[in-house]
Amino acid sequence: MAAYKTETRLADGRALYYFDSGAVVRDAPDKRDLPPTTTASEIRWDPLFDQWVVIASHRQTRTFLPPPDECPLDPSRDGRLTEIPAEDYEVVAFENRFPSLSTSAVLGPDPDLLADDDPLFTRRAGLGRCEVVCFTSDHSASFSSLSPERAGTVFDAWVDRTEALNALPEVEQVFVFENRGEEIGVTLSHPHGQIYAYPFVPPRMRRQRDSSRRYRERTGECLHCTLLAAEREAAVRVVAETDLFTVVVPHAARWPYEAHVYARRHVPDLPALTGEERAELAEVYLDLLRRFDSLFPTPTPYIAAWMQAPARHDRDLAHLHAQVFSIRRAAGKLKYLAGSESGAGVWVNDISPERAAAALRAEPV
């Protein structure tokens, strides 16, 4: 059964959505005195790299690593008002107060730009939407510590928000992700993720789409399905699998520890999953995150990126999967994107994918 959803508004007009495992009355108002949110977000076209870049200078003032007792993602209690008005909650999604993209973004004149109408210097308003998803009210928890039932509620929230954001006319791609750990660049330690609704298809998704299209034109088959079948047959990089999902380290993994969670059935996105698939995915995903945390003596920093179909076009070319990876290559050592990766775009991996898969296959502790 899908989570029970309650919609409300924060003091500055931003939308907030509660997701609960059962019917709950959520009527606590946001008592803060907040000014309206403003954004100077814009997107600029880079003709050399054939991609859009988001310019969001207003985000310089966003909250940065506050002490635990000042976390804005905790519930509002004991007289301290936060982003969530309730005294407790299960899962919450709300519009980011410092968004990279906004449905209200307007491209204004800039006196520093002398060639604003030049096709080489294309600018557009940064239309889109950015939302925060809090996985639990427990500040000290992590996604991997959630129960399968709570993880299922998170997936329900992701499905709901993917459907809603895909329906916005300015949105072309919905991207669900989690950054975990200060080494990754997290600015709030509360267990949470984000959802970006882009007004374009991002480069990584576009490259996968183009590769899939060329493969289908040549063979009539899905490239993702073919790769998944080949990895399952090779078996050496398979981490875990069930009847419905397979976890595998890709043959050409870029990161020291990287694993992809694939739906065995060809589905475009999270909303296309059945109830049975969604429940099983929650358990498979929890198992993988616990395997990542068993790699090192301290919690493993990671990024979890959910690859879904674009909102409108080429949806049949996409195959739902999550890419989970860590920048940590050994205890106390990080994989930096240095000259080859950042300068030339050529990845150099310090750990073989087969060795990484063996480490992830070890029973999590």
C-alpha positions as CSV (number, residue, x, y, z in Angstrom):
1,M,0.0,0.0,0.0
2,A,1.3,3.4,-0.9
3,A,2.3,5.9,1.8
4,Y,-0.3,8.3,3.2
5,K,0.5,11.8,1.8
6,T,-0.2,15.2,3.4
7,E,0.5,18.4,1.6
8,T,1.1,21.8,3.4
9,R,2.9,25.1,2.9
10,L,5.8,26.6,4.8
11,A,5.9,30.2,5.9
12,D,7.4,31.5,2.7
13,G,5.0,29.6,0.5
14,R,7.2,26.5,-0.4
15,A,5.4,23.2,-0.6
16,L,6.0,20.4,1.9
17,Y,4.8,16.8,1.8
18,Y,4.6,14.4,4.6
19,F,4.7,10.6,3.8
20,D,3.5,8.3,6.5
21,S,2.9,4.5,6.7
22,G,-0.6,5.2,7.9
23,A,-3.2,8.0,8.1
24,V,-1.8,10.7,10.3
25,V,-3.2,14.2,11.0
26,R,-0.5,16.7,10.0
27,D,-1.8,20.2,10.7
28,A,1.1,21.9,12.6
29,P,1.7,25.4,11.0
30,D,5.1,26.8,10.2
31,K,5.4,29.6,12.8
32,R,8.6,31.1,11.4
33,D,8.7,34.6,10.0
34,L,10.4,33.9,6.7
35,P,10.9,36.3,3.7
36,P,9.9,35.0,0.3
37,T,12.5,32.8,-1.4
38,T,14.3,34.3,-4.3
39,T,16.6,32.7,-6.9
40,A,19.0,34.1,-9.4
41,S,19.4,30.8,-11.1
42,E,20.1,30.6,-14.8
43,I,21.4,28.0,-17.2
44,R,24.2,28.8,-19.8
45,W,25.0,26.8,-22.9
46,D,28.6,25.5,-23.3
47,P,29.0,25.0,-27.1
48,L,32.4,23.3,-26.7
49,F,31.0,20.5,-24.4
50,D,27.5,20.5,-25.8
51,Q,25.8,20.9,-22.5
52,W,24.1,23.3,-20.1
53,V,25.7,24.6,-17.0
54,V,23.6,25.9,-14.0
55,I,24.7,29.3,-12.5
56,A,23.2,29.7,-9.0
57,S,25.2,32.3,-7.2
58,H,22.5,32.8,-4.5
59,R,23.4,29.4,-3.0
60,Q,26.6,30.9,-1.5
61,T,24.6,31.8,1.5
62,R,23.0,28.3,2.1
63,T,23.3,26.6,5.5
64,F,26.7,24.9,5.9
65,L,27.5,22.2,8.5
66,P,25.5,23.6,11.4
67,P,26.0,21.9,14.8
68,P,23.6,19.0,15.5
69,D,21.4,21.1,17.8
70,E,20.8,23.6,15.0
71,C,20.0,21.2,12.2
72,P,17.2,22.6,10.0
73,L,16.0,19.1,9.0
74,D,15.2,18.0,12.5
75,P,11.6,18.2,13.7
76,S,10.4,21.4,15.3
77,R,10.3,20.8,19.0
78,D,11.3,22.3,22.4
79,G,10.7,25.8,21.0
80,R,13.2,25.4,18.1
81,L,11.5,25.9,14.7
82,T,13.0,24.1,11.7
83,E,12.1,23.4,8.1
84,I,9.6,20.7,9.3
85,P,6.8,22.1,11.5
86,A,5.9,18.8,13.0
87,E,7.2,17.5,16.3
88,D,8.1,14.2,14.6
89,Y,7.8,12.7,11.1
90,E,8.5,9.6,9.1
91,V,9.5,10.9,5.6
92,V,9.2,14.5,4.4
93,A,9.8,16.1,1.0
94,F,9.9,19.9,0.5
95,E,11.1,22.6,-1.9
96,N,14.7,23.6,-1.2
97,R,15.1,27.0,0.4
98,F,18.3,27.5,-1.7
99,P,17.4,25.9,-5.0
100,S,19.7,25.5,-8.0
101,L,16.6,25.6,-10.2
102,S,13.1,27.1,-9.6
103,T,9.8,27.2,-11.3
104,S,9.8,31.0,-10.5
105,A,13.2,31.7,-11.9
106,V,13.3,34.8,-14.2
107,L,16.3,35.8,-16.4
108,G,16.9,39.4,-15.7
109,P,19.2,41.9,-17.4
110,D,22.9,41.7,-16.4
111,P,25.0,44.8,-16.9
112,D,28.2,42.7,-16.9
113,L,27.1,40.8,-20.0
114,L,27.8,42.7,-23.2
115,A,26.7,40.0,-25.7
116,D,23.6,38.5,-24.1
117,D,21.9,38.0,-27.4
118,D,25.0,36.3,-29.0
119,P,24.2,32.6,-29.9
120,L,27.6,31.7,-28.5
121,F,26.6,33.0,-25.1
122,T,23.1,31.5,-24.7
123,R,21.4,32.1,-21.4
124,R,18.1,30.9,-20.1
125,A,16.2,31.2,-16.8
126,G,17.0,28.4,-14.5
127,L,13.5,26.9,-14.6
128,G,13.0,23.6,-12.8
129,R,12.6,22.5,-9.2
130,C,14.8,21.2,-6.4
131,E,13.4,19.3,-3.4
132,V,14.9,17.8,-0.2
133,V,13.7,14.4,1.0
134,C,14.3,13.6,4.7
135,F,14.4,9.9,5.3
136,T,13.8,9.9,9.0
137,S,13.4,12.4,11.9
138,D,16.4,10.7,13.7
139,H,19.4,13.0,13.1
140,S,21.9,10.3,14.0
141,A,20.5,7.6,11.6
142,S,21.4,6.8,8.0
143,F,19.5,5.3,5.1
144,S,21.2,2.0,5.8
145,S,19.9,1.9,9.3
146,L,16.2,2.3,8.2
147,S,13.8,-0.6,8.5
148,P,12.6,-2.1,5.2
149,E,9.2,-0.6,5.9
150,R,10.6,2.9,6.3
151,A,12.8,2.5,3.2
152,G,9.6,1.5,1.4
153,T,8.0,4.8,2.5
154,V,11.0,6.7,1.1
155,F,10.5,4.9,-2.2
156,D,6.8,5.8,-2.1
157,A,7.9,9.5,-1.7
158,W,10.4,9.2,-4.6
159,V,7.7,7.7,-6.8
160,D,5.2,10.4,-5.9
161,R,7.7,13.2,-6.5
162,T,9.0,11.7,-9.7
163,E,5.4,11.6,-11.1
164,A,4.6,15.1,-10.0
165,L,7.8,16.7,-11.3
166,N,7.7,14.8,-14.6
167,A,4.3,16.5,-15.1
168,L,5.7,20.0,-14.9
169,P,5.9,21.5,-18.4
170,E,9.4,23.0,-18.0
171,V,10.9,19.7,-16.7
172,E,12.8,17.2,-19.0
173,Q,14.5,15.0,-16.4
174,V,13.9,14.1,-12.8
175,F,17.0,13.0,-10.9
176,V,16.7,11.4,-7.5
177,F,20.0,11.2,-5.5
178,E,21.7,11.0,-2.1
179,N,25.0,12.5,-1.1
180,R,26.3,10.9,2.1
181,G,29.3,12.1,4.0
182,E,31.3,15.3,4.4
183,E,34.0,13.9,2.0
184,I,31.3,14.0,-0.7
185,G,30.5,17.6,0.0
186,V,27.4,17.2,2.2
187,T,26.5,20.4,4.0
188,L,23.8,18.9,6.3
189,S,24.5,15.7,8.2
190,H,20.8,14.8,8.7
191,P,20.0,11.7,6.6
192,H,18.4,13.1,3.5
193,G,18.6,13.1,-0.3
194,Q,17.5,15.5,-3.0
195,I,15.5,15.5,-6.2
196,Y,16.5,17.8,-9.1
197,A,14.0,18.4,-11.9
198,Y,16.1,19.8,-14.8
199,P,14.8,21.7,-17.8
200,F,17.1,19.6,-20.0
201,V,18.4,16.0,-20.1
202,P,21.8,16.0,-18.2
203,P,24.9,14.9,-20.0
204,R,25.3,11.5,-18.4
205,M,21.7,10.5,-19.0
206,R,22.0,11.9,-22.6
207,R,25.1,9.8,-23.3
208,Q,23.4,6.6,-22.0
209,R,20.3,7.4,-24.1
210,D,22.4,8.0,-27.3
211,S,24.4,4.8,-26.7
212,S,21.2,2.8,-26.2
213,R,19.6,4.3,-29.3
214,R,22.6,3.3,-31.5
215,Y,22.6,-0.2,-30.0
216,R,18.9,-0.7,-30.6
217,E,19.1,0.6,-34.1
218,R,22.0,-1.9,-34.7
219,T,20.6,-5.0,-32.9
220,G,17.0,-4.3,-32.0
221,E,17.8,-5.0,-28.3
222,C,18.1,-2.9,-25.2
223,L,21.7,-2.2,-24.3
224,H,21.0,-2.2,-20.6
225,C,19.2,-5.6,-20.8
226,T,22.1,-7.0,-22.8
227,L,24.8,-5.8,-20.4
228,L,22.8,-7.1,-17.4
229,A,22.4,-10.5,-19.0
230,A,26.1,-10.7,-19.8
231,E,27.1,-9.6,-16.3
232,R,24.8,-12.2,-14.8
233,E,26.4,-14.9,-17.0
234,A,29.9,-13.8,-16.2
235,A,28.9,-13.8,-12.5
236,V,32.4,-12.5,-11.3
237,R,31.1,-9.0,-10.7
238,V,27.7,-9.8,-9.4
239,V,27.3,-8.7,-5.8
240,A,23.8,-9.9,-5.0
241,E,20.6,-10.7,-6.7
242,T,17.0,-11.7,-6.2
243,D,14.3,-12.8,-8.6
244,L,13.6,-9.1,-9.4
245,F,16.8,-7.2,-9.0
246,T,20.6,-7.7,-9.6
247,V,23.4,-5.7,-8.0
248,V,26.6,-5.7,-10.0
249,V,29.9,-3.8,-10.2
250,P,30.2,-2.7,-13.8
251,H,32.9,-4.1,-16.0
252,A,34.4,-0.6,-16.6
253,A,33.7,0.9,-13.1
254,R,35.1,4.4,-12.7
255,W,35.1,4.6,-8.9
256,P,37.0,2.5,-6.4
257,Y,33.8,1.0,-5.1
258,E,30.8,1.3,-7.4
259,A,27.7,-0.9,-7.8
260,H,24.6,-0.7,-9.9
261,V,21.2,-1.9,-8.8
262,Y,19.2,-3.1,-11.9
263,A,15.6,-4.0,-12.2
264,R,15.6,-7.3,-14.0
265,R,12.4,-6.3,-15.8
266,H,12.8,-3.5,-18.4
267,V,11.1,-0.5,-16.7
268,P,11.8,3.2,-17.4
269,D,11.5,4.6,-13.9
270,L,10.5,4.2,-10.3
271,P,6.8,4.9,-10.9
272,A,6.7,1.9,-13.3
273,L,7.6,-0.6,-10.6
274,T,4.9,-2.8,-9.2
275,G,4.2,-2.9,-5.5
276,E,6.1,-6.2,-5.2
277,E,9.1,-4.8,-7.0
278,R,9.1,-1.6,-4.9
279,A,9.1,-3.6,-1.6
280,E,11.9,-6.0,-2.8
281,L,13.9,-3.0,-4.1
282,A,13.8,-1.4,-0.7
283,E,15.4,-4.6,0.9
284,V,18.0,-5.0,-1.9
285,Y,19.0,-1.3,-1.7
286,L,19.3,-1.5,2.1
287,D,21.5,-4.6,1.8
288,L,23.8,-2.8,-0.7
289,L,24.2,0.3,1.5
290,R,25.1,-2.0,4.5
291,R,27.7,-3.7,2.3
292,F,29.2,-0.3,1.5
293,D,29.3,0.5,5.2
294,S,31.1,-2.8,5.9
295,L,34.0,-1.9,3.7
296,F,35.8,0.4,6.2
297,P,36.0,1.0,9.9
298,T,34.0,4.3,9.6
299,P,30.8,5.0,7.6
300,T,31.5,5.0,3.9
301,P,30.8,8.2,2.0
302,Y,28.8,7.6,-1.1
303,I,26.6,9.0,-3.8
304,A,23.5,7.2,-4.9
305,A,22.2,8.3,-8.3
306,W,18.9,6.9,-9.7
307,M,18.9,6.7,-13.4
308,Q,15.4,7.2,-14.7
309,A,13.8,7.8,-18.1
310,P,13.4,11.5,-19.3
311,A,10.0,13.1,-18.6
312,R,8.8,12.9,-22.2
313,H,11.1,11.7,-24.9
314,D,13.0,8.4,-25.5
315,R,11.5,6.8,-22.4
316,D,11.7,3.3,-24.0
317,L,15.5,3.6,-24.2
318,A,15.9,4.0,-20.5
319,H,16.2,1.1,-18.0
320,L,15.8,2.0,-14.3
321,H,18.9,1.5,-12.2
322,A,20.8,3.1,-9.3
323,Q,24.5,3.8,-9.4
324,V,26.0,3.8,-6.0
325,F,29.7,4.7,-5.6
326,S,32.2,5.9,-3.1
327,I,35.2,8.2,-3.4
328,R,37.0,6.3,-0.7
329,R,39.6,3.9,-2.0
330,A,41.0,2.7,1.3
331,A,40.7,3.6,5.0
332,G,41.8,7.2,5.3
333,K,42.4,7.6,1.5
334,L,40.1,9.3,-1.0
335,K,40.0,9.0,-4.8
336,Y,40.5,12.5,-6.1
337,L,39.4,13.6,-9.6
338,A,42.8,15.0,-10.5
339,G,44.5,15.8,-13.8
340,S,43.4,12.8,-16.0
341,E,39.8,12.7,-14.7
342,S,39.1,16.4,-14.3
343,G,41.3,17.7,-17.1
344,A,41.0,15.0,-19.8
345,G,37.9,13.2,-18.7
346,V,39.8,9.9,-18.6
347,W,39.1,7.9,-15.5
348,V,41.8,5.9,-13.7
349,N,40.5,3.4,-11.2
350,D,42.7,2.3,-8.3
351,I,40.8,-0.9,-7.6
352,S,39.8,-3.6,-10.2
353,P,36.0,-4.0,-10.5
354,E,36.4,-7.8,-9.7
355,R,38.2,-7.0,-6.5
356,A,35.6,-4.4,-5.5
357,A,32.8,-6.9,-6.2
358,A,34.5,-9.5,-4.0
359,A,34.8,-7.0,-1.2
360,L,31.1,-6.0,-1.6
361,R,30.0,-9.7,-1.7
362,A,31.5,-10.3,1.8
363,E,28.7,-10.6,4.4
364,P,27.9,-7.2,5.8
365,V,28.5,-6.7,9.5
